[in-house]
Amino acid sequence: MALEGLKKGIFSAVARLKGKRKLDEAEMKELTKSIRRSLLEADFNVRQTKEITARLEERILEEEPQPGITLQTHAMNIIYTELVRLLGAPREIRPHNQTILMVGLYGQGKTTTTAKLAEWWRKRHGIRVAVIEADVQRPGAYAQLKQLLSDSPVEVYGDPENPDAVSIVKSGLAKVGNADVVIIDTAGRDRLDDELQAELERIHKVANATERFLVIDAQVGQAAGPVAAGFHDLVGVTGVIVSKLDGTARGGGALSAVATTGAPIVFIGEGEKVADLEKFESDRFISRLLGMGDIRGLIDLAPDSLDQEEAMRLTERMMSGRFTLNDMYKQMEMMSKIGTIDKIVSHLPDSMFGGLGSMNRRQKEEMQQNLERFRVIMDSMTQDEKNEPQILKSERIRRIARGAGVREKNVRELLTQWNRSRKMMKGIKGNRKLRRQMKGMMGDVDDMDMPM
């Protein structure tokens, strides 16, 4: 999850309110000072930071927490609503009769994002999507796009031998323009120079695009604001895609700077895979950022290839208290289809599964490595051993370790993890609220207790 530093800073600041009913002037100043520092370190600009902390102070002083709500939770809810308000409401885009023009500076991940967007639209809406590669400045742009979409039925049109981007767009529209969604990738530059402006204006006129999406790398931070404003003046940007948001401390600057331009953020990209694109909804994004979770977003991550019936059966077994190594193996397979540990855990409430959602980056990376090793180890076991892990004594452990090419202690670590998971599942059996959440993750979403 991006902006982990901001999350830690806010949690640390709000922790000062634990057990308190009211704040005196000195305590309030200390709280706002800590929140302000956390926002500035996440690269939010000074004006926005001042506005958020002023609103926080005003609302804490004027609003009484609802019955049963602590001052600490009340403050966190205010921070949540103010950050959501800053980033703006989500924008819905119809999935048919769309021509999308992709624009941006050089090196922002525009071509990769074009492939991600094409695949997102195809998978989400089951429609015919085509892409036109009109970047004639960067050698290999067409080949890169073809490679990225090699496993997808998305049509890719390009003419690497043609140096005229405008004629490529004309020919492409004649060839694939009847697709439900047509996405046009254009060239970038190190800056918005006269040549780029002139080419984009001509392409914009020919394409008559219904949407103009600007791709901005999260690393540019607050500079995203002037860049977005420049492209908006040129083509009338209707939406912004913030790329490479994973693991950057400057992501807050990019998100907030773009928000000030009035062009809504429509997607965010985290990761290098074609599937690593997410429709941006500020309430869900901030909910994850503040450790409240986003179960609906987790469900959205599940690919079409995930066997929903098998997932439900496994969930029922887990909640019944029965949990074998076979179940654990199937659970790992499903998790690998959904995404990395980092991506999955970022969608869970911090309090869920014994605090699993609050793991730091190093712990997530270590868990990812362990899961991959555990699957290899279980591949060296017999069905009886996976169904009855209690029979795994020294001689069997030694044989399994040799077969998996690991050390015996790694096999014992797997058994320790299985035992820990089994005990956790027994705890779930007696926790009705958590059982409803898990059922919702694999079944009826509307049945869930949504975290807040």
Legacy VTK file of the C-alpha trace (Angstrom):
# vtk DataFile Version 3.0
C-alpha trace
ASCII
DATASET POLYDATA
POINTS 452 float
0.000 0.000 0.000
1.359 3.411 -0.949
1.828 6.200 1.640
2.535 3.862 4.551
4.529 6.670 6.190
1.437 8.889 6.228
-0.606 6.121 7.816
1.980 5.581 10.572
2.241 9.305 11.227
-1.514 9.761 11.545
-1.881 6.691 13.772
0.940 7.921 16.015
-0.636 11.381 16.309
-4.171 10.130 16.999
-2.864 7.602 19.555
-2.319 10.611 21.858
-6.109 10.797 22.251
-6.470 7.347 23.772
-8.519 7.488 26.955
-9.229 11.219 26.633
-12.653 12.877 26.577
-11.549 16.444 25.844
-8.383 18.179 24.680
-6.897 21.295 26.210
-5.247 23.942 24.027
-1.730 22.526 24.344
-2.875 18.986 23.490
-4.795 20.238 20.473
-1.757 22.137 19.173
0.400 19.054 19.590
-2.138 16.895 17.718
-2.471 19.276 14.765
1.298 19.758 14.650
1.828 15.982 14.367
-0.867 15.595 11.672
0.592 18.556 9.761
4.069 17.003 9.879
2.752 13.662 8.599
0.940 15.297 5.655
3.945 17.424 4.698
6.238 14.378 4.815
3.789 12.643 2.432
4.298 15.656 0.119
0.876 17.285 0.519
1.298 20.979 -0.140
1.352 23.541 2.642
-2.024 25.124 1.814
-3.883 21.800 1.764
-2.144 20.651 4.936
-3.094 23.850 6.735
-6.691 23.508 5.540
-7.032 19.892 6.716
-5.510 20.524 10.159
-7.626 23.671 10.648
-10.781 21.702 9.804
-9.678 18.902 12.149
-9.159 21.316 15.024
-12.468 23.086 14.375
-14.501 19.876 14.167
-12.915 18.233 17.226
-13.697 21.344 19.273
-17.236 21.813 17.926
-18.537 18.294 17.236
-19.441 15.912 20.022
-18.519 12.262 19.348
-21.546 10.031 18.854
-22.547 7.878 21.848
-20.152 4.974 22.240
-17.501 6.561 19.967
-14.166 7.477 21.574
-12.426 10.775 20.898
-9.657 8.804 19.157
-12.095 7.180 16.698
-13.931 10.492 16.264
-10.690 12.219 15.226
-9.816 9.409 12.802
-13.250 9.681 11.176
-12.770 13.439 10.729
-9.365 12.909 9.094
-10.942 10.300 6.823
-13.774 12.581 5.666
-11.428 15.547 5.134
-8.975 13.526 3.007
-11.850 12.104 0.951
-13.236 15.604 0.458
-9.814 16.851 -0.689
-9.356 14.098 -3.290
-12.891 14.465 -4.618
-15.754 12.202 -5.604
-15.203 9.324 -8.092
-16.161 9.828 -11.723
-18.177 7.219 -13.579
-17.248 6.556 -17.214
-19.595 4.615 -19.462
-18.078 1.458 -20.996
-19.341 1.921 -24.573
-18.719 4.224 -27.546
-15.547 5.623 -26.059
-12.415 6.945 -27.734
-9.747 7.658 -25.137
-6.666 9.771 -25.843
-3.714 9.006 -23.544
-1.326 11.924 -22.978
1.634 12.624 -20.718
5.313 13.450 -20.463
8.076 10.970 -21.308
8.830 8.232 -18.775
5.535 8.410 -16.885
4.467 4.837 -17.707
1.960 5.874 -20.352
2.293 2.878 -22.694
2.163 0.382 -19.825
-0.844 2.218 -18.409
-2.522 2.109 -21.838
-2.242 -1.693 -21.815
-3.507 -1.843 -18.228
-6.497 0.339 -19.051
-7.384 -1.713 -22.138
-7.281 -4.967 -20.184
-9.204 -3.452 -17.241
-12.018 -2.339 -19.531
-12.142 -5.659 -21.365
-12.231 -7.759 -18.203
-14.508 -5.516 -16.187
-17.157 -4.960 -18.853
-16.640 -7.883 -21.270
-16.502 -5.577 -24.274
-14.396 -5.288 -27.426
-11.382 -3.040 -26.798
-8.783 -1.851 -29.315
-5.574 0.149 -28.887
-3.830 2.409 -31.407
-0.107 2.976 -30.834
0.667 6.504 -32.108
3.982 7.048 -30.321
6.392 7.501 -33.245
9.095 9.153 -31.113
10.092 6.176 -28.960
11.504 3.145 -30.796
9.865 -0.046 -29.626
6.641 1.527 -28.292
4.484 -0.600 -30.629
6.440 -3.777 -29.809
6.122 -3.045 -26.083
2.364 -2.607 -26.331
2.012 -5.816 -28.377
4.059 -7.697 -25.789
2.068 -6.345 -22.846
-1.201 -7.447 -24.463
0.106 -10.673 -26.021
-2.111 -12.816 -23.791
-5.178 -10.621 -24.265
-7.774 -10.471 -27.074
-7.409 -6.663 -27.106
-6.632 -5.551 -30.686
-3.415 -3.559 -31.126
-2.977 -1.371 -34.223
0.266 0.347 -35.157
2.621 1.120 -38.020
6.236 1.259 -36.761
7.522 2.303 -40.197
5.261 5.357 -40.408
6.743 8.538 -38.850
3.439 10.440 -38.998
1.435 9.940 -35.805
-1.655 11.677 -37.176
-1.906 9.362 -40.193
-1.472 6.336 -37.891
-4.425 7.521 -35.818
-6.528 8.031 -38.972
-5.673 4.561 -40.296
-6.168 2.997 -36.873
-9.622 4.488 -36.440
-10.581 3.223 -39.917
-9.368 -0.267 -38.978
-10.491 -0.723 -35.328
-12.695 2.313 -34.712
-15.837 0.195 -34.391
-14.649 -1.345 -31.099
-16.632 -0.453 -27.969
-13.597 1.314 -26.514
-10.639 2.608 -28.548
-7.566 3.813 -26.666
-4.923 5.936 -28.428
-1.410 6.010 -26.955
0.612 9.117 -27.884
4.240 10.199 -27.591
5.657 11.923 -24.538
8.484 14.432 -24.119
10.691 15.535 -21.260
8.549 18.660 -21.132
5.447 20.035 -22.794
7.346 21.615 -25.746
5.992 23.265 -28.901
6.489 20.132 -31.012
4.556 17.909 -28.610
1.792 20.480 -28.299
1.389 20.787 -32.076
1.299 16.997 -32.578
-1.198 16.483 -29.760
-3.470 19.210 -31.075
-3.561 17.536 -34.507
-4.185 14.073 -33.024
-6.826 15.498 -30.707
-8.649 17.027 -33.670
-8.536 13.800 -35.724
-9.432 11.470 -32.838
-12.322 13.592 -31.525
-11.812 11.656 -28.289
-14.628 11.394 -25.777
-12.066 11.162 -22.947
-8.559 12.609 -22.567
-6.596 10.837 -19.839
-3.334 12.266 -18.495
-0.820 9.758 -17.076
1.379 11.112 -14.266
4.085 9.254 -12.346
3.475 9.484 -8.586
7.171 10.285 -8.103
6.751 13.770 -9.591
4.959 14.799 -6.401
3.572 18.322 -6.260
4.913 19.056 -9.755
1.947 16.998 -10.945
-0.241 20.059 -10.475
1.407 22.320 -13.101
1.808 19.352 -15.498
-1.887 18.511 -15.221
-2.835 22.150 -15.690
-0.644 22.413 -18.834
-2.165 19.348 -20.502
-5.635 20.435 -19.416
-5.198 23.748 -21.225
-3.999 21.873 -24.325
-6.558 19.058 -24.757
-9.091 19.490 -21.974
-8.071 16.632 -19.658
-11.139 14.725 -18.442
-9.328 12.360 -16.084
-5.917 11.619 -14.566
-4.231 8.254 -14.038
-1.530 8.296 -11.358
1.012 5.576 -12.180
3.718 3.886 -10.060
1.937 4.758 -6.822
3.324 1.732 -4.974
5.993 2.461 -2.411
6.466 6.184 -3.042
6.509 8.780 -0.280
5.625 11.484 -2.825
2.337 9.906 -3.833
0.416 12.271 -1.583
1.842 15.214 -3.492
0.780 13.785 -6.851
-2.720 12.870 -5.693
-3.403 16.155 -3.943
-1.792 18.345 -6.618
-3.892 16.743 -9.347
-7.012 17.178 -7.224
-6.475 20.958 -7.177
-6.651 21.165 -10.991
-10.266 19.997 -11.107
-9.402 17.041 -13.375
-10.545 13.961 -11.418
-8.251 11.029 -10.705
-9.910 8.100 -12.493
-7.368 5.280 -12.027
-4.224 4.525 -10.046
-1.491 2.083 -11.012
0.435 0.016 -8.468
2.850 -2.589 -9.828
4.221 -3.643 -13.201
1.668 -6.276 -14.244
-1.099 -5.515 -16.731
-3.641 -6.336 -14.014
-2.174 -3.741 -11.639
-4.670 -0.952 -12.290
-7.414 0.162 -9.957
-10.378 2.452 -10.485
-9.811 5.354 -8.120
-12.460 5.956 -5.501
-11.230 8.331 -2.830
-13.380 6.904 -0.022
-12.105 3.355 -0.570
-8.509 4.498 -1.088
-8.449 6.562 2.124
-10.249 3.764 3.998
-7.376 1.399 3.123
-4.787 4.059 3.871
-6.157 4.567 7.393
-6.401 0.855 8.150
-10.197 0.627 7.832
-10.026 -1.872 4.979
-11.762 -2.188 1.624
-13.380 -5.600 1.341
-15.288 -4.609 -1.802
-11.982 -3.695 -3.417
-10.544 -7.069 -2.408
-13.440 -8.818 -4.141
-12.754 -6.735 -7.262
-9.211 -8.136 -7.330
-10.462 -11.705 -7.778
-9.875 -12.831 -11.382
-12.413 -14.625 -13.553
-10.364 -17.806 -13.184
-11.044 -17.945 -9.441
-13.448 -20.791 -8.659
-16.064 -19.012 -6.547
-17.772 -22.247 -5.466
-14.470 -23.753 -4.348
-13.635 -20.509 -2.541
-16.950 -20.663 -0.695
-16.402 -24.314 0.255
-12.948 -23.495 1.570
-14.266 -20.519 3.534
-16.971 -22.684 5.126
-14.387 -25.311 6.116
-12.145 -22.658 7.620
-15.013 -21.167 9.623
-16.080 -24.599 10.840
-12.706 -25.018 12.535
-11.422 -27.732 10.165
-8.190 -26.657 8.519
-5.698 -29.095 6.984
-2.525 -28.485 4.990
-4.612 -29.289 1.897
-6.893 -26.387 2.800
-3.875 -24.195 3.407
-2.466 -25.112 -0.014
-5.745 -24.253 -1.765
-5.877 -20.992 0.171
-2.384 -20.092 -1.070
-3.325 -20.916 -4.661
-6.322 -18.588 -4.466
-4.225 -15.828 -2.916
-1.649 -16.099 -5.713
-4.432 -15.624 -8.283
-5.716 -12.517 -6.515
-2.331 -10.840 -6.117
0.656 -10.339 -3.828
0.465 -10.410 -0.043
1.003 -6.641 -0.033
-1.979 -6.057 -2.316
-4.293 -8.437 -0.436
-3.348 -7.274 3.061
-3.731 -3.596 2.113
-7.463 -4.257 1.592
-7.986 -5.805 5.041
-8.921 -3.801 8.154
-5.860 -3.531 10.417
-7.704 -5.293 13.228
-8.708 -8.289 11.109
-6.986 -11.685 11.522
-5.018 -10.622 14.568
-3.636 -7.440 13.069
-2.554 -8.949 9.745
-3.458 -5.734 7.928
-0.970 -3.670 9.946
2.145 -5.558 8.804
4.992 -3.394 7.536
6.601 -3.779 4.095
9.446 -5.995 5.325
7.021 -8.362 7.067
4.861 -8.575 3.933
7.874 -9.370 1.741
8.998 -12.041 4.207
5.508 -13.555 4.278
5.401 -13.574 0.458
8.702 -15.478 0.324
7.505 -17.928 2.970
4.260 -18.655 1.112
6.128 -19.463 -2.089
8.498 -21.759 -0.167
5.615 -23.411 1.700
3.879 -24.369 -1.559
7.074 -26.053 -2.794
7.347 -27.956 0.503
3.736 -29.142 0.340
4.308 -30.352 -3.226
6.753 -32.861 -1.684
4.134 -34.246 0.706
1.705 -37.096 0.202
-2.053 -36.496 0.349
-2.208 -38.308 3.692
0.443 -36.013 5.130
-1.421 -32.901 3.958
-4.728 -34.205 5.298
-3.239 -35.339 8.636
-0.282 -33.023 9.438
-0.056 -34.543 12.938
1.710 -37.597 11.451
4.669 -35.472 10.317
7.495 -36.565 12.599
11.280 -36.324 12.197
11.758 -39.007 9.515
8.975 -37.673 7.285
10.141 -34.077 7.770
13.649 -35.089 6.696
12.307 -36.760 3.525
10.079 -33.795 2.645
12.942 -31.323 3.120
15.183 -33.333 0.774
12.429 -33.556 -1.840
11.705 -29.800 -1.691
15.355 -28.761 -1.614
14.956 -26.898 1.678
16.177 -27.267 5.245
14.257 -29.261 7.851
13.653 -26.085 9.835
11.725 -24.674 6.849
9.341 -27.647 6.998
8.894 -27.081 10.725
8.193 -23.394 10.040
5.402 -24.461 7.692
3.909 -26.694 10.391
4.151 -23.834 12.900
2.358 -21.526 10.480
-0.333 -24.141 9.836
-0.867 -24.587 13.582
-1.110 -20.821 14.053
-3.618 -20.572 11.187
-5.649 -23.487 12.542
-5.943 -21.808 15.943
-6.908 -18.548 14.271
-9.654 -20.360 12.334
-11.000 -21.751 15.599
-11.158 -18.181 16.855
-13.121 -17.200 13.754
-15.612 -19.975 14.473
-16.599 -18.214 17.695
-16.569 -14.669 16.257
-19.889 -14.001 14.516
-18.951 -10.567 13.161
-15.728 -11.828 11.603
-17.554 -14.839 10.143
-20.009 -12.488 8.425
-17.114 -10.474 6.999
-15.455 -13.590 5.610
-18.727 -14.821 4.108
-19.112 -11.440 2.491
-15.633 -11.665 0.998
-16.653 -14.784 -0.900
-20.430 -14.415 -1.036
-23.025 -11.692 -0.639
-21.220 -8.384 -0.172
-24.351 -6.656 1.096
-24.448 -9.087 4.022
-21.250 -7.709 5.451
-20.398 -5.437 8.340
-18.345 -2.882 6.419
-15.438 -1.503 8.475
-15.552 2.153 9.288
LINES 1 453
452 0 1 2 3 4 5 6 7 8 9 10 11 12 13 14 15 16 17 18 19 20 21 22 23 24 25 26 27 28 29 30 31 32 33 34 35 36 37 38 39 40 41 42 43 44 45 46 47 48 49 50 51 52 53 54 55 56 57 58 59 60 61 62 63 64 65 66 67 68 69 70 71 72 73 74 75 76 77 78 79 80 81 82 83 84 85 86 87 88 89 90 91 92 93 94 95 96 97 98 99 100 101 102 103 104 105 106 107 108 109 110 111 112 113 114 115 116 117 118 119 120 121 122 123 124 125 126 127 128 129 130 131 132 133 134 135 136 137 138 139 140 141 142 143 144 145 146 147 148 149 150 151 152 153 154 155 156 157 158 159 160 161 162 163 164 165 166 167 168 169 170 171 172 173 174 175 176 177 178 179 180 181 182 183 184 185 186 187 188 189 190 191 192 193 194 195 196 197 198 199 200 201 202 203 204 205 206 207 208 209 210 211 212 213 214 215 216 217 218 219 220 221 222 223 224 225 226 227 228 229 230 231 232 233 234 235 236 237 238 239 240 241 242 243 244 245 246 247 248 249 250 251 252 253 254 255 256 257 258 259 260 261 262 263 264 265 266 267 268 269 270 271 272 273 274 275 276 277 278 279 280 281 282 283 284 285 286 287 288 289 290 291 292 293 294 295 296 297 298 299 300 301 302 303 304 305 306 307 308 309 310 311 312 313 314 315 316 317 318 319 320 321 322 323 324 325 326 327 328 329 330 331 332 333 334 335 336 337 338 339 340 341 342 343 344 345 346 347 348 349 350 351 352 353 354 355 356 357 358 359 360 361 362 363 364 365 366 367 368 369 370 371 372 373 374 375 376 377 378 379 380 381 382 383 384 385 386 387 388 389 390 391 392 393 394 395 396 397 398 399 400 401 402 403 404 405 406 407 408 409 410 411 412 413 414 415 416 417 418 419 420 421 422 423 424 425 426 427 428 429 430 431 432 433 434 435 436 437 438 439 440 441 442 443 444 445 446 447 448 449 450 451
